[in-house]
């Protein structure tokens, strides 16, 4: 039964890859509930299932069994068209590789999702500037990715993920290509987003320093949540 007050929830969710004797169970009977505005880390060794669980909670993948809910709506029952709309309007994504378009400026990269969505130029400009201000990059708005440091590129990626006003931000290894000082600043930005804007933030990470900055870490092993203790 879904917790209708949760931002994200799963019940006995399973994800298998392959069939028969070669099948691999990446996520094994996971039940979890994440509150609105909570900053949560999924941690564990490679192959522990953290990225697969992240993808299930984000609606990027469908479970083999069990249920996943997003703000009380069961993702399993949504047609693909509705899922696409949900990801466009309610969910932001940040990845390890940044994923910026090289020929576009920081501003143009951030406002691109709104441009695709048919938002007016005036509103795109307002929202993009607000998002860049949130990550303290207004002064670099005209620079292209190759003119930015790795940390600045990741901050642009965060701004792009937030520009449409999502309620949940998913981040897959967001500090994986960054040095420790820059990684800490990225963690601080995500923590501030959760605290001041009420955005639920879920990150899959190997970075224990980042995990320590979250409200709660979910330790995964062999596709299960082995521990769900508060961070710190």
N, C-alpha and C positions, 0 to 999 in steps of 0.2 A: 504494500500500500504506500503510495507516494506521500511524502511530507510536503503539503501544498505551500508551506511557508519557506521551503528551501529554494535557493537559487538553482541548485543542481542536486540530483539524487539518483542513486541506482539501487536496484534490489536483485541480489543473486545473479549479477550480470556475468556472462561467460563470453569469451571470444576465442574460437578455434580457427586455426589456419591449416589447410590441408584436410585430407580424408584418410580414414582407415588407420593402418599401423603407422603411417607417416604423419598423422595429425599432431599438431602442437597446440596446447592450450596456453595462450598468452595471458588471458585474464580468467581467473577461476573463482566464481561465486563471490563477487565483490559487492558488498552493500555499503553505501556511503551516503552521507548527507552534508552538503556545504551551504552555509548560511549566506544570505545577501551581504555583500561588503566584506566577506572573509577573504583573507590572503592565505592560500593553501599551497604547500609544496608536495608533489609526488616524488619521492626519492627512492633510490635503489640501484643495484648494479645493472649493467647492460643486460637486457633479456629478462628483467624482473617484471615487465608488463606496464611500466609507468606511462610510456608514450601511447601504448595501445589503449589504456584506460582513458588518458587525456582525449584521444581521438573519439572514443565512444561517448564521453561526456559532452564533447563539442558537436556531436552529430556528424562528424566526418566519416565515421564508420558505424556499421550496425552490428549489434551483438548477435552471437549465435543462440543465446538463450538469456532470459532475464529481461528486466526493464530499465530504461533510462528516462529520467524526467528533466525537463528544462523549464523552470518556473511553473511547475505543475502540469506541463504538457508532455505527454508520452511521445518521445522521439520515434520509438519503434513504429508507431502507427501513422506517422506523418508521411505523405507522399513526398517525393524528391523535390517537387516544386516548392512546397511549403518549407522544407528544410533549407533550400537555397535562400529563400526570403528571410528565414530566421537568422542564418549566418550573415546575411548582408546587413540586417537591421539591428540585431540584438547581441551579436557576438563579434569580438575582435580577436585577431590572431597575430602573434609575434613568434618568429622562428629564429633559429641559430644563425642562419645565413643572410639575415636582413631582408633579402628579396626586393631591394629597391631597383627602379628602372634607371639605368646609367645615364641616359640622355636627358632625364628630367631633373629639375632642381628639387631641393628638399620640399619647398612649398608645393610644387607640382606633383611630387610623389604623394604628399599628404592629401591633397584635394582630389586626387584621381578617383577614389571610390565614390565621392559625391558627384563628380562629373559623369561617371558612368551611370549613376542613379538619377541623373536628370535634375539635380539641384541647381538653382540659379547661381550665376557668377557671384553676385553680391553675398549670398548666403554661404557659398563655398569659401569665399575669401574670409568671411567672419569666422567660420568654424575652423578652417585650416590655421589661421593665425592664433586662435584660442588653443588649439591642440599643440602647436609649436611652442607657444608660451608656457604651456603646462610642463613641457620637457626642457624649458629654458634654451630654445634654439631659434628664437625669432631673429636673432642677429646673423644666423647662418641660412636663412630661408632661401636665398638666391643661389646657394652653392649646390653643385652636383655631387653625387655620392663619392666620386673619386677625390674630391676636394675636402672630404670630411674624414675624421678619424673613425675607427671601428665603433667606439662608444657613441659618437655623434650619429653614425648611421643607424645604430640600434635605437637611439632616441627618436630619430625620424620614423623608424618602423613602428615604434610605440605610438607616436602621434598619429600616424596613418591608421593604426588599429583603433584609435579612440575617436577619430574625427566624426564618425557617424553616430556617436553617443551610445555605444553598446552597454548592456548591463553586466556582461561577463567578458573578461579578457583571458584568453588562453595563451600561455607562453611555453614553447617547447625548447628547452636548453637555451634560454635567451642570453646567457652569459658565457656560453661555451667557447666563443672565439675572442673573449675579452680578458684583459689582465685583471688582477684582483681589485685594484683601486677603481677601475672603470666598472667592473662587475658590481661592486658595492653601490656605486651611484645609480646603476640601473635598478638594482634591488630597492634602493631608497625611493626612486620614482614610482615603482609599482606599489610599494607600501603606502605612499602618499595618495595614489590614485584610489586605492581601496578605502583609506581612512577618510579622505576629504570628499570624494565623489561617490562613495558607496558602491563602486564597481567591484564585483566579485572577481578575484584574480586567482587563477589556478596555473601553476607552473610545474612542468616535469623537468627535473634538474639533477645533475651530478654534483653541483656546486653547494657544498655544505654551508658555506658562508651565506649564500643566498637563502638556503633553507632555514637558517637560524633567524633570518629577518622576517619570516612569515608568522602568521598567527598559529599555524598548526602544520606539522609535517606528517604525511602518510607514508610510512616506510613499507615499500613493496618487496616481496620476495616470492619467486615461483608463481607469479600471477595473483597473489593474495596480498591483502593489507596485513602486514605482520604487527604494525604498531601505529597508533594514531594520536600520539602525544602532542601537547602544545609545544611550540618551538621555544628556543631560548635556553 
